[in-house]
């Protein structure tokens, strides 16, 4: 009976010590966000810039055509 109690006490002691060790350990650092998302963002910006440039060019062409139409009248 004494042997059984000593085994149980030693197991409980070992489990309590491991619990304390895990409680004192610093938490693991959070993983950094994936950089693939950052690479996609500039591509979108490039597309937006190209679209804006195209719109500006169309407006400039329309403005250039308007005076020509006025002169024809």
C-alpha beads as a LAMMPS data file, in Angstrom:
LAMMPS data file: protein, C-alpha beads

73 atoms
72 bonds

1 atom types
1 bond types

-500.0 500.0 xlo xhi
-500.0 500.0 ylo yhi
-500.0 500.0 zlo zhi

Masses

1 110.0

Atoms # bond

1 1 1 0.000 0.000 0.000
2 1 1 2.851 2.357 0.828
3 1 1 4.453 1.671 -2.563
4 1 1 1.220 2.456 -4.392
5 1 1 0.764 5.726 -2.483
6 1 1 4.347 6.771 -3.143
7 1 1 3.898 6.129 -6.898
8 1 1 0.652 8.151 -6.970
9 1 1 2.218 11.020 -5.010
10 1 1 5.269 11.084 -7.285
11 1 1 3.064 11.167 -10.428
12 1 1 0.977 14.001 -8.990
13 1 1 4.140 15.895 -8.057
14 1 1 5.543 15.494 -11.578
15 1 1 2.280 16.676 -13.158
16 1 1 2.069 19.721 -10.891
17 1 1 5.660 20.704 -11.703
18 1 1 5.061 20.441 -15.454
19 1 1 1.942 22.598 -15.057
20 1 1 3.950 25.262 -13.243
21 1 1 6.670 25.134 -15.880
22 1 1 4.164 25.694 -18.702
23 1 1 2.487 28.515 -16.770
24 1 1 5.792 30.390 -16.405
25 1 1 6.904 29.986 -20.023
26 1 1 6.381 33.073 -22.213
27 1 1 3.626 32.729 -24.800
28 1 1 4.769 31.930 -28.336
29 1 1 4.996 34.882 -30.727
30 1 1 2.152 35.309 -33.169
31 1 1 2.956 34.461 -36.748
32 1 1 3.537 37.469 -39.004
33 1 1 0.994 38.013 -41.766
34 1 1 1.805 36.540 -45.129
35 1 1 3.697 38.946 -47.370
36 1 1 1.932 37.662 -50.472
37 1 1 -0.973 40.012 -49.679
38 1 1 1.426 42.959 -49.693
39 1 1 2.660 42.001 -53.151
40 1 1 -0.876 41.905 -54.508
41 1 1 -1.678 45.406 -53.292
42 1 1 0.890 47.209 -55.505
43 1 1 -0.389 45.300 -58.531
44 1 1 -3.858 46.619 -57.835
45 1 1 -2.448 50.121 -57.480
46 1 1 -0.733 49.775 -60.845
47 1 1 -4.001 48.726 -62.447
48 1 1 -5.792 51.658 -60.850
49 1 1 -3.081 54.062 -61.997
50 1 1 -3.275 52.694 -65.546
51 1 1 -7.049 53.076 -65.532
52 1 1 -6.760 56.660 -64.272
53 1 1 -4.176 57.468 -66.949
54 1 1 -6.443 56.023 -69.621
55 1 1 -9.356 58.142 -68.370
56 1 1 -7.188 61.268 -68.389
57 1 1 -6.042 60.520 -71.923
58 1 1 -9.652 60.077 -73.071
59 1 1 -10.621 63.381 -71.460
60 1 1 -7.671 65.102 -73.091
61 1 1 -8.671 63.665 -76.488
62 1 1 -12.259 64.838 -76.020
63 1 1 -11.056 68.327 -75.064
64 1 1 -8.825 68.375 -78.122
65 1 1 -11.733 67.316 -80.357
66 1 1 -14.165 69.908 -78.957
67 1 1 -12.233 72.978 -80.189
68 1 1 -11.828 71.283 -83.563
69 1 1 -15.585 70.819 -83.788
70 1 1 -16.164 74.462 -82.818
71 1 1 -13.755 75.619 -85.535
72 1 1 -15.596 73.564 -88.196
73 1 1 -18.861 75.419 -87.548

Bonds

1 1 1 2
2 1 2 3
3 1 3 4
4 1 4 5
5 1 5 6
6 1 6 7
7 1 7 8
8 1 8 9
9 1 9 10
10 1 10 11
11 1 11 12
12 1 12 13
13 1 13 14
14 1 14 15
15 1 15 16
16 1 16 17
17 1 17 18
18 1 18 19
19 1 19 20
20 1 20 21
21 1 21 22
22 1 22 23
23 1 23 24
24 1 24 25
25 1 25 26
26 1 26 27
27 1 27 28
28 1 28 29
29 1 29 30
30 1 30 31
31 1 31 32
32 1 32 33
33 1 33 34
34 1 34 35
35 1 35 36
36 1 36 37
37 1 37 38
38 1 38 39
39 1 39 40
40 1 40 41
41 1 41 42
42 1 42 43
43 1 43 44
44 1 44 45
45 1 45 46
46 1 46 47
47 1 47 48
48 1 48 49
49 1 49 50
50 1 50 51
51 1 51 52
52 1 52 53
53 1 53 54
54 1 54 55
55 1 55 56
56 1 56 57
57 1 57 58
58 1 58 59
59 1 59 60
60 1 60 61
61 1 61 62
62 1 62 63
63 1 63 64
64 1 64 65
65 1 65 66
66 1 66 67
67 1 67 68
68 1 68 69
69 1 69 70
70 1 70 71
71 1 71 72
72 1 72 73
